[in-house]
Amino acid sequence: MSLHLQRLIALSFLALFVQSGALAQDKLFTQVYDLHVPAAPLVGERPDRTVKTTFELPDGYILVRDRPGTEHGARVTKDEGGMNNRYWSLGPTSKGVAYEWKVRNGNRAPLVGRYATLTVELAGRRTVKMGLSPRYLAARTRFINGFLFGGLVAESIDPSSSKAKFGDQTVYMGQALAVFATEAAILKDAGQDNADAKGRVRALLDAFDELDRKAEAKFDGGPAKLDGFFLRDDIAGPADPRLGGRFKSVGSDFQQGTDAAPSGDQIFSLMFGLGCVVKFADDPVLAQRAKDAATRLYDNAARRKFVLRLPDGKPVPRGAEVNYLASLLHGNFQSATGQDKFNDGRVEFLGVERPLKDVAGFWNDKLTQKLIADNAGGKVKVFGKDIELNSFALHILLMAIATGDVWSHSAFETVAEKSSHRLAELVYCQSHNSLPRVFTRGDIQAMLDACPADGPKAGPANGWQHDNRWVRCTKSGEATAAGELYSGVDWMLLHNFTQLVYAGL
């Protein structure tokens, strides 16, 4: 190990624990609970529901109890939703508050269930900085040296057969953008140089721009364009100079004809990564480039009424139908760029155009949220079509929803936990200044520690035996045949969002 890497490890490790008066900055934490109370019967007892729980700050924060307008340091907002407030109590705990709230649906008419919402806000004074663990730095070096080639990310490598695979490359490119953007934020907070992290973001953006420029030429020989229609990768085989002659065999979507065309999952992953660049990279030039790329992606999909098409007008062969998730894509686009194009959006279903608000209404509906929670791993019907809620679809859906305000925390964490997608829960919490309620930081650390010391790879079931834990979220308990090594962007993302949620501002 080089002396430079040893120094980086030591500094990053210390940054996780060092305390300083300069750290005394306040962060607001919010916990929101939704209570659904069924309709009151025509006769008999009127139904009620109760939430009884605690809300405590993580290690590294001291609760500010003397804030004006608070009780025991908590600012509370209650919306009974037209129901009766039957009971309320609030008391202090060592690191937060304990509370109990009971509401009753006493309305005889209309005979409908109702929702009540409770919001509790705490302010924590931070006493610890974020940092990159020694294991993260090792995973980072492994990723850069073994899986990152000219800004393109290999899905897997099999050393025994000298084979590399570039499948769904732009999915992993989007995750890599998020990794290095969040890394830049963590290093800045730790008082360390983040120039290399920003350089990695820049290289990934350069590579994506090239994939955008080359797409038309691949499919119809047209001139280069930066228009949001992109290639998944442009790896032609083992002789590609970016690979340095390391592999005897190289598979890629580029070699499979129209399989190189974009799909909905690629766009959502890229949009997430671009949004992270805007939010975390702390670089106005990189942020503007990310906004420009996000705008191209969204505009290309919107021009096609959210049915992705080849230059000849035919739907792309894989993942063409973004229409079912069009409003969520707009939310991700708006979050990344600040632009609102919602009212201009039109979606196409079976040849019929509909306004974007129709799709938004479906995903915003609390009945939809319950439907997804009840049928995760099965199928749901969306605008007359059966949509399979497999691992891949749940990953796209959860990551698309995590940064917006479409679902309540209660609804989101139910689906995320059922799908074994704790990264999505952390992304949701970071975006909403909240904390996970169904697992602890210790649980996340155990998940990180379960990864083999030499990185994710095929083999026994430990959660890291698939090409990407989050894309394969419902399969974390399924063993795989040994041989392939995986990039570890999924592990690095979990590490960084753990830092942002439990130690960030």
Buried (B, 14 or more C-beta within 10 A) or exposed (E): EEEEBEEBBEBBBEBBEBEEEEBEEEBEBBBBBBBBBEBBEEEEEBBBBEBEBBBBBBEBBBBBBEBEEBBBBBBBEBEBBEBBEBEEEBEBBEBBBBBEBBBBBBBEEEEEEBBBBBEBBBBBBBBBBBBBBBBBBBBBBBBEEBBBBBBBBBBBBBEEEEBBBBBBBBBBBBBBBBBBBBBBBBBBBBEBEBEBBBEBBBBBBEBBBBBBBBBBBBBEEEEEBBBBBBBBBBBEEBEBEEBEEEBEEBBBBBBEEEBBBBBBBBBBBBBBBBBBBBBBBBBEEBBEBBBBBBBBBBBBBBEBBBBBBBBEEEBBBBBBBBBBBBBBBBBBBBBBBEBEBBEEBBBBBEEEEBBBBBBBEBBBEBEBBBBBBEBBEEEBEBBEEEBEBBBBBBBBBBBBBBBBEBBBBBBBBBBBBBBBBBBBBBBBBBBBBBBBBEBEBEEBBEBBEEBEEEBBBBBEBBBBBBBBBBBBBBBBEEEBEEBBBBBBBBBBBBBBBBBBBBBBB
